[in-house]
């Protein structure tokens, strides 16, 4: 069983930057990719970005591309999502998840989820 913990959420002004961290409970990166998702109060869950288990490939949603960057540090067993140029519409609970890359990018059958961290962007 893989447990995933996110951290780094908070309140930011529009245009600001924030970095989220994701730490699985065990050496996950030899097996699973890491994905980031978000859910706003009135929206369904939305895929944001993902990085492969070896960190060689990434995939972004249209809304994230050019503003968000995902990375991983296998030595620290951690993944990160650096968010720049934040907008009020980025306000959501952000979730980290671990599973196969193909499952994450289509948000189907994703098995291991964190508890979420709130990101609020004020205008």
Biotite code that builds the C-alpha atoms (Angstrom):
import biotite.structure as struc

atoms = struc.array([
    struc.Atom([0.000, 0.000, 0.000], chain_id="A", res_id=1, res_name="UNK", atom_name="CA", element="C"),
    struc.Atom([1.308, 3.424, -0.936], chain_id="A", res_id=2, res_name="UNK", atom_name="CA", element="C"),
    struc.Atom([0.370, 6.430, 1.186], chain_id="A", res_id=3, res_name="UNK", atom_name="CA", element="C"),
    struc.Atom([0.851, 9.855, -0.298], chain_id="A", res_id=4, res_name="UNK", atom_name="CA", element="C"),
    struc.Atom([1.152, 13.141, 1.568], chain_id="A", res_id=5, res_name="UNK", atom_name="CA", element="C"),
    struc.Atom([0.991, 16.599, 0.024], chain_id="A", res_id=6, res_name="UNK", atom_name="CA", element="C"),
    struc.Atom([2.165, 19.814, 1.568], chain_id="A", res_id=7, res_name="UNK", atom_name="CA", element="C"),
    struc.Atom([2.825, 23.398, 0.613], chain_id="A", res_id=8, res_name="UNK", atom_name="CA", element="C"),
    struc.Atom([-0.622, 24.841, 0.004], chain_id="A", res_id=9, res_name="UNK", atom_name="CA", element="C"),
    struc.Atom([-1.598, 28.268, 1.224], chain_id="A", res_id=10, res_name="UNK", atom_name="CA", element="C"),
    struc.Atom([-3.022, 31.670, 0.411], chain_id="A", res_id=11, res_name="UNK", atom_name="CA", element="C"),
    struc.Atom([-1.411, 33.672, -2.353], chain_id="A", res_id=12, res_name="UNK", atom_name="CA", element="C"),
    struc.Atom([-2.137, 36.845, -4.264], chain_id="A", res_id=13, res_name="UNK", atom_name="CA", element="C"),
    struc.Atom([-2.745, 36.674, -7.975], chain_id="A", res_id=14, res_name="UNK", atom_name="CA", element="C"),
    struc.Atom([0.556, 36.498, -9.850], chain_id="A", res_id=15, res_name="UNK", atom_name="CA", element="C"),
    struc.Atom([2.362, 34.812, -6.991], chain_id="A", res_id=16, res_name="UNK", atom_name="CA", element="C"),
    struc.Atom([4.184, 31.492, -6.857], chain_id="A", res_id=17, res_name="UNK", atom_name="CA", element="C"),
    struc.Atom([3.837, 28.424, -4.704], chain_id="A", res_id=18, res_name="UNK", atom_name="CA", element="C"),
    struc.Atom([5.513, 25.029, -4.561], chain_id="A", res_id=19, res_name="UNK", atom_name="CA", element="C"),
    struc.Atom([3.637, 21.888, -3.589], chain_id="A", res_id=20, res_name="UNK", atom_name="CA", element="C"),
    struc.Atom([5.439, 18.801, -2.350], chain_id="A", res_id=21, res_name="UNK", atom_name="CA", element="C"),
    struc.Atom([4.398, 15.174, -2.535], chain_id="A", res_id=22, res_name="UNK", atom_name="CA", element="C"),
    struc.Atom([5.962, 12.458, -0.430], chain_id="A", res_id=23, res_name="UNK", atom_name="CA", element="C"),
    struc.Atom([4.916, 8.836, -0.885], chain_id="A", res_id=24, res_name="UNK", atom_name="CA", element="C"),
    struc.Atom([5.358, 6.486, 2.029], chain_id="A", res_id=25, res_name="UNK", atom_name="CA", element="C"),
    struc.Atom([7.941, 4.282, 0.408], chain_id="A", res_id=26, res_name="UNK", atom_name="CA", element="C"),
    struc.Atom([10.369, 4.255, -2.482], chain_id="A", res_id=27, res_name="UNK", atom_name="CA", element="C"),
    struc.Atom([7.650, 4.804, -5.028], chain_id="A", res_id=28, res_name="UNK", atom_name="CA", element="C"),
    struc.Atom([9.485, 6.188, -7.982], chain_id="A", res_id=29, res_name="UNK", atom_name="CA", element="C"),
    struc.Atom([10.930, 2.908, -9.148], chain_id="A", res_id=30, res_name="UNK", atom_name="CA", element="C"),
    struc.Atom([7.392, 1.741, -9.839], chain_id="A", res_id=31, res_name="UNK", atom_name="CA", element="C"),
    struc.Atom([4.893, 4.597, -9.996], chain_id="A", res_id=32, res_name="UNK", atom_name="CA", element="C"),
    struc.Atom([4.578, 7.970, -11.612], chain_id="A", res_id=33, res_name="UNK", atom_name="CA", element="C"),
    struc.Atom([3.269, 10.986, -9.703], chain_id="A", res_id=34, res_name="UNK", atom_name="CA", element="C"),
    struc.Atom([0.315, 13.045, -10.785], chain_id="A", res_id=35, res_name="UNK", atom_name="CA", element="C"),
    struc.Atom([-1.221, 16.274, -9.586], chain_id="A", res_id=36, res_name="UNK", atom_name="CA", element="C"),
    struc.Atom([-4.942, 16.957, -9.658], chain_id="A", res_id=37, res_name="UNK", atom_name="CA", element="C"),
    struc.Atom([-7.167, 19.683, -8.314], chain_id="A", res_id=38, res_name="UNK", atom_name="CA", element="C"),
    struc.Atom([-10.783, 20.167, -7.402], chain_id="A", res_id=39, res_name="UNK", atom_name="CA", element="C"),
    struc.Atom([-12.513, 23.490, -6.953], chain_id="A", res_id=40, res_name="UNK", atom_name="CA", element="C"),
    struc.Atom([-15.782, 23.678, -4.965], chain_id="A", res_id=41, res_name="UNK", atom_name="CA", element="C"),
    struc.Atom([-18.013, 23.862, -8.030], chain_id="A", res_id=42, res_name="UNK", atom_name="CA", element="C"),
    struc.Atom([-15.942, 21.753, -10.407], chain_id="A", res_id=43, res_name="UNK", atom_name="CA", element="C"),
    struc.Atom([-15.136, 18.112, -10.791], chain_id="A", res_id=44, res_name="UNK", atom_name="CA", element="C"),
    struc.Atom([-11.645, 16.774, -10.345], chain_id="A", res_id=45, res_name="UNK", atom_name="CA", element="C"),
    struc.Atom([-9.228, 18.082, -12.940], chain_id="A", res_id=46, res_name="UNK", atom_name="CA", element="C"),
    struc.Atom([-5.909, 16.613, -14.038], chain_id="A", res_id=47, res_name="UNK", atom_name="CA", element="C"),
    struc.Atom([-3.096, 19.160, -13.742], chain_id="A", res_id=48, res_name="UNK", atom_name="CA", element="C"),
    struc.Atom([0.262, 17.491, -14.413], chain_id="A", res_id=49, res_name="UNK", atom_name="CA", element="C"),
    struc.Atom([2.216, 14.248, -14.124], chain_id="A", res_id=50, res_name="UNK", atom_name="CA", element="C"),
    struc.Atom([5.796, 13.038, -14.138], chain_id="A", res_id=51, res_name="UNK", atom_name="CA", element="C"),
    struc.Atom([7.015, 9.540, -14.978], chain_id="A", res_id=52, res_name="UNK", atom_name="CA", element="C"),
    struc.Atom([8.633, 7.235, -12.452], chain_id="A", res_id=53, res_name="UNK", atom_name="CA", element="C"),
    struc.Atom([12.132, 8.015, -13.742], chain_id="A", res_id=54, res_name="UNK", atom_name="CA", element="C"),
    struc.Atom([11.416, 11.727, -14.151], chain_id="A", res_id=55, res_name="UNK", atom_name="CA", element="C"),
    struc.Atom([12.173, 11.659, -17.858], chain_id="A", res_id=56, res_name="UNK", atom_name="CA", element="C"),
    struc.Atom([8.761, 12.689, -19.089], chain_id="A", res_id=57, res_name="UNK", atom_name="CA", element="C"),
    struc.Atom([6.087, 15.106, -17.994], chain_id="A", res_id=58, res_name="UNK", atom_name="CA", element="C"),
    struc.Atom([2.584, 15.933, -19.123], chain_id="A", res_id=59, res_name="UNK", atom_name="CA", element="C"),
    struc.Atom([0.526, 19.038, -18.412], chain_id="A", res_id=60, res_name="UNK", atom_name="CA", element="C"),
    struc.Atom([-3.022, 20.202, -18.785], chain_id="A", res_id=61, res_name="UNK", atom_name="CA", element="C"),
    struc.Atom([-3.628, 23.214, -20.991], chain_id="A", res_id=62, res_name="UNK", atom_name="CA", element="C"),
    struc.Atom([-4.245, 25.395, -17.942], chain_id="A", res_id=63, res_name="UNK", atom_name="CA", element="C"),
    struc.Atom([-0.970, 24.316, -16.315], chain_id="A", res_id=64, res_name="UNK", atom_name="CA", element="C"),
    struc.Atom([1.354, 24.312, -19.300], chain_id="A", res_id=65, res_name="UNK", atom_name="CA", element="C"),
    struc.Atom([3.816, 27.180, -19.202], chain_id="A", res_id=66, res_name="UNK", atom_name="CA", element="C"),
    struc.Atom([2.992, 28.141, -15.627], chain_id="A", res_id=67, res_name="UNK", atom_name="CA", element="C"),
    struc.Atom([3.452, 24.943, -13.609], chain_id="A", res_id=68, res_name="UNK", atom_name="CA", element="C"),
    struc.Atom([6.478, 22.646, -13.543], chain_id="A", res_id=69, res_name="UNK", atom_name="CA", element="C"),
    struc.Atom([6.610, 19.166, -12.045], chain_id="A", res_id=70, res_name="UNK", atom_name="CA", element="C"),
    struc.Atom([9.814, 17.554, -10.896], chain_id="A", res_id=71, res_name="UNK", atom_name="CA", element="C"),
    struc.Atom([10.964, 14.681, -8.734], chain_id="A", res_id=72, res_name="UNK", atom_name="CA", element="C"),
    struc.Atom([13.876, 13.907, -6.465], chain_id="A", res_id=73, res_name="UNK", atom_name="CA", element="C"),
    struc.Atom([14.277, 10.166, -6.153], chain_id="A", res_id=74, res_name="UNK", atom_name="CA", element="C"),
    struc.Atom([16.953, 10.497, -3.483], chain_id="A", res_id=75, res_name="UNK", atom_name="CA", element="C"),
    struc.Atom([14.451, 12.331, -1.284], chain_id="A", res_id=76, res_name="UNK", atom_name="CA", element="C"),
    struc.Atom([11.529, 10.216, -2.450], chain_id="A", res_id=77, res_name="UNK", atom_name="CA", element="C"),
    struc.Atom([9.632, 13.401, -3.213], chain_id="A", res_id=78, res_name="UNK", atom_name="CA", element="C"),
    struc.Atom([7.932, 15.129, -6.106], chain_id="A", res_id=79, res_name="UNK", atom_name="CA", element="C"),
    struc.Atom([7.149, 18.789, -6.513], chain_id="A", res_id=80, res_name="UNK", atom_name="CA", element="C"),
    struc.Atom([4.922, 21.071, -8.502], chain_id="A", res_id=81, res_name="UNK", atom_name="CA", element="C"),
    struc.Atom([6.151, 24.625, -8.824], chain_id="A", res_id=82, res_name="UNK", atom_name="CA", element="C"),
    struc.Atom([3.328, 26.992, -9.707], chain_id="A", res_id=83, res_name="UNK", atom_name="CA", element="C"),
    struc.Atom([3.945, 30.472, -11.107], chain_id="A", res_id=84, res_name="UNK", atom_name="CA", element="C"),
    struc.Atom([1.667, 33.289, -12.242], chain_id="A", res_id=85, res_name="UNK", atom_name="CA", element="C"),
    struc.Atom([-1.133, 32.000, -10.075], chain_id="A", res_id=86, res_name="UNK", atom_name="CA", element="C"),
    struc.Atom([-4.654, 33.109, -10.908], chain_id="A", res_id=87, res_name="UNK", atom_name="CA", element="C"),
    struc.Atom([-7.834, 33.151, -8.821], chain_id="A", res_id=88, res_name="UNK", atom_name="CA", element="C"),
    struc.Atom([-9.161, 30.319, -10.986], chain_id="A", res_id=89, res_name="UNK", atom_name="CA", element="C"),
    struc.Atom([-6.285, 28.154, -9.711], chain_id="A", res_id=90, res_name="UNK", atom_name="CA", element="C"),
    struc.Atom([-7.994, 28.125, -6.328], chain_id="A", res_id=91, res_name="UNK", atom_name="CA", element="C"),
    struc.Atom([-8.722, 24.504, -5.453], chain_id="A", res_id=92, res_name="UNK", atom_name="CA", element="C"),
    struc.Atom([-7.747, 21.581, -3.285], chain_id="A", res_id=93, res_name="UNK", atom_name="CA", element="C"),
    struc.Atom([-4.684, 20.045, -4.903], chain_id="A", res_id=94, res_name="UNK", atom_name="CA", element="C"),
    struc.Atom([-4.107, 16.327, -4.704], chain_id="A", res_id=95, res_name="UNK", atom_name="CA", element="C"),
    struc.Atom([-1.025, 14.267, -5.344], chain_id="A", res_id=96, res_name="UNK", atom_name="CA", element="C"),
    struc.Atom([-1.491, 10.725, -6.583], chain_id="A", res_id=97, res_name="UNK", atom_name="CA", element="C"),
    struc.Atom([0.761, 7.785, -7.395], chain_id="A", res_id=98, res_name="UNK", atom_name="CA", element="C"),
    struc.Atom([0.104, 5.175, -10.052], chain_id="A", res_id=99, res_name="UNK", atom_name="CA", element="C"),
    struc.Atom([1.110, 4.264, -13.578], chain_id="A", res_id=100, res_name="UNK", atom_name="CA", element="C"),
    struc.Atom([1.660, 7.257, -15.843], chain_id="A", res_id=101, res_name="UNK", atom_name="CA", element="C"),
    struc.Atom([-0.971, 6.072, -18.319], chain_id="A", res_id=102, res_name="UNK", atom_name="CA", element="C"),
    struc.Atom([-3.599, 5.982, -15.573], chain_id="A", res_id=103, res_name="UNK", atom_name="CA", element="C"),
    struc.Atom([-2.705, 9.386, -14.177], chain_id="A", res_id=104, res_name="UNK", atom_name="CA", element="C"),
    struc.Atom([-2.876, 11.360, -17.415], chain_id="A", res_id=105, res_name="UNK", atom_name="CA", element="C"),
    struc.Atom([-6.386, 10.122, -18.152], chain_id="A", res_id=106, res_name="UNK", atom_name="CA", element="C"),
    struc.Atom([-7.445, 10.032, -14.484], chain_id="A", res_id=107, res_name="UNK", atom_name="CA", element="C"),
    struc.Atom([-8.690, 6.477, -14.709], chain_id="A", res_id=108, res_name="UNK", atom_name="CA", element="C"),
    struc.Atom([-8.192, 3.839, -12.051], chain_id="A", res_id=109, res_name="UNK", atom_name="CA", element="C"),
    struc.Atom([-5.747, 5.946, -10.037], chain_id="A", res_id=110, res_name="UNK", atom_name="CA", element="C"),
    struc.Atom([-5.191, 4.045, -6.803], chain_id="A", res_id=111, res_name="UNK", atom_name="CA", element="C"),
    struc.Atom([-3.109, 6.056, -4.378], chain_id="A", res_id=112, res_name="UNK", atom_name="CA", element="C"),
    struc.Atom([-4.225, 9.530, -3.330], chain_id="A", res_id=113, res_name="UNK", atom_name="CA", element="C"),
    struc.Atom([-3.106, 12.072, -0.827], chain_id="A", res_id=114, res_name="UNK", atom_name="CA", element="C"),
    struc.Atom([-5.474, 13.960, 1.434], chain_id="A", res_id=115, res_name="UNK", atom_name="CA", element="C"),
    struc.Atom([-5.175, 17.209, -0.511], chain_id="A", res_id=116, res_name="UNK", atom_name="CA", element="C"),
    struc.Atom([-3.814, 20.644, 0.255], chain_id="A", res_id=117, res_name="UNK", atom_name="CA", element="C"),
    struc.Atom([-5.738, 23.886, -0.195], chain_id="A", res_id=118, res_name="UNK", atom_name="CA", element="C"),
    struc.Atom([-4.434, 26.542, -2.557], chain_id="A", res_id=119, res_name="UNK", atom_name="CA", element="C"),
    struc.Atom([-6.272, 29.849, -2.501], chain_id="A", res_id=120, res_name="UNK", atom_name="CA", element="C"),
    struc.Atom([-5.392, 32.665, -4.880], chain_id="A", res_id=121, res_name="UNK", atom_name="CA", element="C"),
    struc.Atom([-6.877, 36.072, -4.174], chain_id="A", res_id=122, res_name="UNK", atom_name="CA", element="C"),
    struc.Atom([-7.360, 38.711, -6.830], chain_id="A", res_id=123, res_name="UNK", atom_name="CA", element="C"),
])
